[in-house]
Amino acid sequence: MKADQMWKVSTGEGVKVAVIDTGVNPNTPSLKGQVLTGEVPKAVAYKATDDFSGHGTTMAELIAGTGSDGGLKGLAPGAKIVPYRVDLEGLPGGKSEEKRTPKIAQAIKAAADTDAKIISMSFGGFPYPEDEKAIKYAASKGKLLIAAVGNSGRNDKKDLIDYPAAYPYVIGVAAADKSGTVSKFSSSGGYVDLTAPGEGFPGWCDTTFRSYCNREGTSPATALTSAAAALIWSAHPDWTVNQVVRSLIKTAGRKEQSDEASKYIGYGMVRPRLVLEEAKYDAGPAHEDPLAKENGGDLLAKAGTSAASTAPSSSASTPSQAPAKGSAGSTPAAGSAAESSDGGNTLWIALGAVAAVLVIGGGWAAVTRARRAR
């Protein structure tokens, strides 16, 4: 993706990304000055900067880390992070802590009422009505919602796409290896919209924040897609969410080009460089959802509200590929060979002050279907 070249055009400056996760530690070397702790709505601010696993902090670094003092440099180092700690599996402290920790729906709704443009959600599990309602509310506010499709594996007969990735108006992100082939652990089932690197990346080993370990999963693929959107939105601040989504879809890399999304790779590997290198890139109509058919129509138009802010889009699958997006039914994997993205789409991120370059992706290893960081 030639990050060094992209950073000459955009670093994500001026774009705020709400990271709904296990919390974000603002004191790691690469996140100092990058986390807007004072902008978390008070109602959902409980322990927002107390990361209970290291997962949320890693995702924040992949998005906006500066690389200072040997830390991880993210894809959009000019962007800012607004942290949210929610009730995910692994939350310590028992029932008393659960009661005090914001629920996912609360965090999504709160973030929707802020000026954060992107809501990044590297977690997933079963559907909950309150979450779906919050997603629809955030979409109506013109937020770009991005979530991990899960790590249940495309060859698993029990393969299920995680929620919120499977909801309408959420961009579901799959993971790929350094060759651009969809990772074996990455879920399919027809709700994949885009793909990003998901293997062999550095992430915090634990809550001591002393060292990085090697990780994999769909979590970082989600973070990197959020960062890619931040780069584009920063370069084109007047664009609507529809235009940002359309540009990501139209420039995504995939060996077999098609107007329909693949079950495994969606529209392909994110390539923001192709948008940034063209100063007058045509992102299409500002107030038309590029995936309105899959989403069931334009949310704001259906609600009769102003088109001044537009709803984001999601679900890239056709009816023949999967149930309608938002269905709780499972879809078994097709069992065919994994698809590959277009060659030369490997994402490179700098690690450390000396800017040593390595291939990154990945998140946490495959986990259960509970709502958990991916």
C-alpha positions in Angstrom: 0.0 0.0 0.0 3.1 2.2 0.1 2.3 4.0 3.3 5.2 6.4 3.0 3.8 7.7 -0.3 0.3 8.0 1.1 1.5 10.0 4.1 2.7 12.7 1.7 -0.9 13.2 0.8 -2.7 12.3 4.0 -2.0 11.1 7.5 -5.6 11.1 8.7 -5.3 14.6 10.3 -8.6 16.1 11.4 -10.4 12.7 11.6 -11.5 11.2 14.9 -12.1 7.5 15.2 -14.2 6.1 18.1 -12.6 2.8 19.1 -15.2 0.7 20.9 -13.2 -2.1 22.5 -11.6 -3.2 25.8 -10.5 0.4 26.5 -7.4 2.3 25.3 -4.2 3.0 27.3 -3.3 6.6 26.2 0.2 6.3 27.8 2.0 3.9 25.5 4.8 5.6 23.6 3.0 5.6 20.3 -0.3 6.8 21.7 0.8 9.8 23.7 -1.1 12.8 22.5 -3.2 10.6 20.2 -6.1 9.7 22.5 -8.8 12.3 23.2 -9.7 11.1 26.7 -11.7 14.3 27.4 -14.0 13.7 24.5 -15.6 10.5 25.7 -19.2 11.2 26.7 -19.4 11.1 30.5 -22.2 8.6 30.5 -20.0 6.0 28.9 -16.5 7.1 30.2 -16.1 4.5 32.9 -12.5 3.2 32.7 -12.3 4.1 29.0 -8.5 4.5 29.4 -8.1 1.3 31.5 -7.6 -1.5 28.9 -8.4 -4.8 30.5 -6.6 -7.0 27.9 -4.4 -4.9 25.7 -6.6 -5.5 22.7 -8.2 -2.0 22.4 -4.8 -0.3 22.8 -3.4 -2.4 20.0 -6.3 -1.5 17.7 -5.8 2.2 18.5 -2.1 1.9 17.7 -2.8 0.2 14.4 -5.1 3.1 13.5 -3.2 6.2 14.8 0.0 5.1 16.6 2.9 7.5 16.0 5.7 5.0 16.2 7.5 7.0 19.0 10.1 5.3 21.1 9.9 1.9 19.4 6.1 1.8 19.4 3.8 0.7 16.6 3.1 3.2 13.9 -0.4 3.0 12.5 -1.7 3.6 9.0 -3.3 7.0 9.9 -0.8 8.5 12.4 -2.4 11.9 12.0 -5.9 10.7 13.2 -7.1 10.9 16.8 -8.7 8.2 18.9 -11.7 8.5 21.2 -11.7 5.5 23.5 -14.6 3.4 24.7 -14.5 0.4 27.1 -17.5 -1.9 26.8 -18.8 -5.1 28.4 -17.0 -7.7 26.4 -16.1 -11.3 27.4 -13.0 -11.2 29.6 -14.0 -8.1 31.5 -12.6 -8.5 35.0 -14.3 -7.7 38.3 -17.4 -9.8 38.1 -21.0 -8.6 38.2 -20.3 -5.3 40.0 -17.9 -4.3 37.2 -20.3 -5.4 34.5 -23.0 -3.1 35.9 -20.7 -0.1 35.8 -19.2 -0.8 32.4 -21.1 0.6 29.4 -22.9 -1.8 27.1 -22.0 -1.9 23.5 -25.3 -0.3 22.4 -24.7 2.6 24.9 -21.2 3.2 23.5 -22.4 3.2 19.9 -25.2 5.6 20.5 -22.9 7.9 22.5 -20.3 7.9 19.8 -23.0 8.6 17.2 -23.7 11.9 19.0 -20.1 13.1 18.8 -18.1 14.5 15.9 -16.1 11.2 15.5 -16.6 10.2 11.8 -15.7 6.5 12.1 -16.8 3.9 14.7 -14.3 1.0 14.7 -15.5 -2.2 16.3 -13.0 -5.1 16.5 -15.3 -7.5 18.2 -18.4 -9.6 17.5 -20.8 -12.3 18.5 -24.5 -13.0 18.6 -27.1 -10.4 17.6 -28.8 -8.2 20.2 -31.8 -6.0 19.4 -30.4 -3.1 21.4 -27.2 -3.2 19.4 -29.0 -3.3 16.1 -31.1 -0.3 17.2 -27.9 1.6 18.1 -26.3 0.7 14.8 -29.2 2.1 12.9 -29.1 5.3 15.0 -25.4 5.8 14.3 -26.0 5.2 10.6 -28.7 7.8 10.6 -26.1 10.3 12.0 -23.8 9.7 9.0 -21.2 7.6 10.9 -19.0 5.1 9.1 -19.4 1.8 11.1 -16.7 -0.9 10.6 -16.6 -4.2 12.3 -14.8 -7.6 12.3 -16.6 -10.5 10.6 -15.1 -13.0 13.1 -12.6 -15.8 13.4 -14.8 -18.9 13.2 -13.1 -20.0 9.9 -14.4 -20.3 6.4 -14.0 -24.1 6.3 -16.0 -24.6 9.5 -19.5 -26.0 8.9 -20.6 -23.8 11.8 -19.1 -20.7 10.2 -21.1 -17.7 11.3 -20.5 -14.0 10.6 -20.3 -12.0 13.8 -22.6 -9.2 14.7 -22.4 -6.2 14.5 -20.6 -6.9 11.2 -23.7 -8.7 9.8 -26.0 -5.8 10.5 -27.1 -3.4 7.7 -25.0 -0.2 7.5 -21.9 -1.9 9.0 -18.9 -2.6 6.8 -17.8 -6.2 7.6 -14.0 -6.8 7.3 -12.3 -10.1 6.7 -8.6 -10.9 7.2 -5.9 -11.9 4.6 -2.3 -13.1 4.8 0.7 -11.4 3.3 0.0 -12.9 -0.1 -3.5 -11.4 -0.1 -5.2 -14.8 0.4 -8.1 -14.8 2.8 -7.0 -16.2 6.2 -8.2 -19.7 7.1 -9.6 -18.4 10.4 -11.5 -15.5 8.7 -15.3 -16.0 8.7 -17.3 -15.9 5.5 -21.0 -16.5 5.1 -21.7 -13.7 2.7 -21.5 -10.6 4.9 -17.9 -9.6 4.0 -17.6 -6.2 2.5 -13.8 -5.5 2.5 -10.6 -7.3 3.4 -7.4 -6.1 5.1 -4.2 -7.8 6.4 -4.8 -10.1 9.4 -1.7 -12.2 10.1 1.7 -11.7 11.6 1.4 -8.3 13.2 2.7 -7.0 16.6 0.2 -6.5 19.4 0.5 -5.9 23.1 1.1 -9.2 24.9 -0.9 -8.2 28.1 -1.9 -5.3 30.3 1.6 -4.6 31.5 2.3 -3.0 28.1 5.9 -3.9 28.2 6.3 -5.9 24.9 4.6 -6.8 21.7 3.7 -10.4 20.7 2.8 -11.9 17.3 -1.0 -11.8 16.7 -3.6 -12.8 14.1 -7.3 -12.3 13.5 -10.0 -10.1 12.0 -9.6 -7.4 14.7 -6.6 -5.6 13.1 -8.1 -5.9 9.7 -11.0 -3.9 11.0 -8.6 -1.3 12.6 -6.6 -1.0 9.3 -9.8 -0.5 7.3 -10.9 2.2 9.8 -7.4 3.8 9.3 -7.7 3.6 5.5 -11.1 5.4 5.7 -9.5 8.1 7.9 -6.8 8.8 5.4 -9.4 9.2 2.6 -11.7 11.4 4.7 -8.8 13.6 5.8 -7.8 14.2 2.2 -11.4 14.9 1.2 -13.1 16.4 4.3 -16.1 17.6 2.4 -17.0 14.1 1.2 -20.0 12.3 2.7 -19.8 8.8 4.2 -21.3 7.5 1.0 -18.4 8.8 -1.0 -15.8 7.4 1.4 -17.4 4.0 1.3 -17.8 4.1 -2.5 -14.1 5.0 -2.9 -13.0 2.1 -0.7 -15.2 -0.3 -2.7 -14.2 0.9 -6.1 -10.5 0.8 -5.4 -10.4 -2.6 -3.5 -8.0 -5.1 -5.0 -9.4 -8.5 -6.2 -8.1 -10.9 -8.9 -11.5 -11.3 -10.4 -13.1 -7.9 -10.8 -16.9 -7.9 -10.4 -19.7 -5.6 -9.4 -20.8 -8.2 -6.9 -19.0 -9.0 -3.7 -17.3 -12.3 -3.0 -18.4 -14.4 -0.1 -14.9 -14.5 1.3 -13.1 -11.3 0.3 -16.1 -8.9 -0.3 -15.1 -6.3 -2.8 -11.4 -7.0 -2.1 -8.4 -5.7 -0.2 -8.5 -2.1 0.9 -6.2 0.2 -1.2 -6.6 3.8 -0.1 -3.5 4.7 -2.1 -5.5 4.6 -5.3 -7.8 7.2 -4.0 -5.1 9.5 -2.5 -2.9 9.4 -5.6 -5.6 11.0 -7.7 -6.3 14.5 -6.4 -9.6 14.8 -8.2 -10.8 11.3 -7.6 -14.5 11.0 -8.5 -16.3 9.4 -5.5 -19.7 9.6 -7.1 -23.0 11.0 -5.7 -22.8 12.5 -2.2 -26.2 11.5 -1.1 -26.7 8.1 -2.6 -25.8 5.0 -0.6 -23.6 2.9 -2.9 -24.9 -0.3 -1.2 -28.5 0.8 -0.8 -29.8 -2.4 -2.3 -28.0 -4.5 0.2 -28.9 -2.2 3.1 -32.6 -2.1 2.2 -32.5 1.4 0.9 -31.1 4.8 2.1 -31.7 5.0 5.8 -32.0 8.8 5.9 -34.3 9.0 2.9 -36.6 6.4 4.4 -36.7 8.3 7.7 -37.6 11.5 5.8 -34.6 13.4 7.3 -32.2 15.8 5.6 -29.6 14.6 3.2 -27.1 17.0 4.7 -25.5 14.0 6.5 -25.8 10.6 4.9 -25.9 7.1 6.2 -23.0 4.7 5.7 -23.5 1.5 3.8 -22.6 -2.2 4.3 -23.4 -5.7 3.3 -21.7 -6.6 0.1 -23.3 -9.9 -0.6 -26.0 -10.8 -3.1 -29.1 -12.8 -2.2 -27.7 -15.9 -3.8 -24.6 -15.7 -1.7 -26.2 -15.4 1.8 -29.3 -14.6 3.8 -30.2 -10.9 3.9 -27.8 -8.9 6.1 -29.1 -8.9 9.6 -30.4 -12.4 9.5 -29.3 -14.5 12.5 -29.2 -17.7 10.4 -25.9 -19.5 9.9 -24.3 -20.0 6.5 -22.0 -22.9 5.9 -18.7 -22.2 4.1 -18.7 -23.2 0.5 -15.6 -25.3 1.0 -13.9 -23.9 -2.1 -10.3 -22.6 -2.3 -9.8 -19.2 -0.8 -9.9 -16.2 -3.1 -7.0 -13.8 -3.4 -6.9 -10.1 -3.6 -5.1 -8.3 -6.4 -1.3 -8.7 -6.3 0.8 -6.1 -4.6 -1.8 -5.1 -2.0 0.2 -6.0 1.1 -0.1 -3.4 3.8 3.2 -2.1 5.3 3.4 -0.3 8.6 6.5 1.1 10.3 7.5 -0.2 13.7 9.7 1.8 16.0 11.6 5.0 15.8 14.0 3.5 13.2 11.0 2.8 11.0 11.8 -0.9 10.5 9.2 -2.1 8.1 7.1 -5.3 8.5 4.0 -6.8 7.2 1.1 -6.5 9.6 -2.4 -7.7 10.0 -4.0 -10.1 12.5 -5.8 -9.6 15.7 -6.5 -12.1 18.4 -6.6 -15.8 17.7 -9.9 -17.5 16.8 -12.4 -17.3 19.7 -15.9 -18.3 20.7 -19.1 -16.8 19.4 -19.5 -14.7 22.5 -19.2 -11.0 22.0 -15.6 -10.7 22.3 -12.6 -8.8 20.9 -11.5 -10.4 17.7 
